[in-house]
Amino acid sequence: MAICMLLVLLHVRNSFMIKGLFETHINVTSLERSMKFYGEVLGLELGRYEEGRRVAFYWLGKWGEAMLGIWQKPKEQVLQQHYAFRCEVNDILNLSVKYLKERNLRFQNFINPHCSPKSAKC
């Protein structure tokens, strides 16, 4: 009931006050390995690193637009999670396969499941 009331209060003239997600955090077992992946492989810009807290923050998109926080935690505190990066449709259709292959990243084509990542046409 409280969630429904909150949504009603946030709803103004058929548009919600909440426009997107600014920040999300994930737990990882190795901060160094994760920083290498997000920083070097994906090319995200490091916004802040705190050795003592074992955390790194990366900017997504333009500086100050959105942030991903990566926290090193014991294995039992690391759960499988899902999040997705926002991309331009044209980039997804025309550049994503090349981008992923250049970085040796495995992927699955949900639009064409018969497409193999080894295929040049995929």
QUIRA-V515405 format. One line per field, one symbol per residue. psi: psi as a letter, one per 20 degrees, with the letter a starting at -180 (. if undefined). Layout:
# QUIRA-V515405
psi = ???
This chain:
# QUIRA-V515405
psi = ghgghghghipoljpqhpiaphqqqqpqhoggghhgghgggikqpphqpnghilqqppppbqpigqqppopprqhijoqprpqqqpqpgggghiigggggghjkpqrpohgniippiiphi.
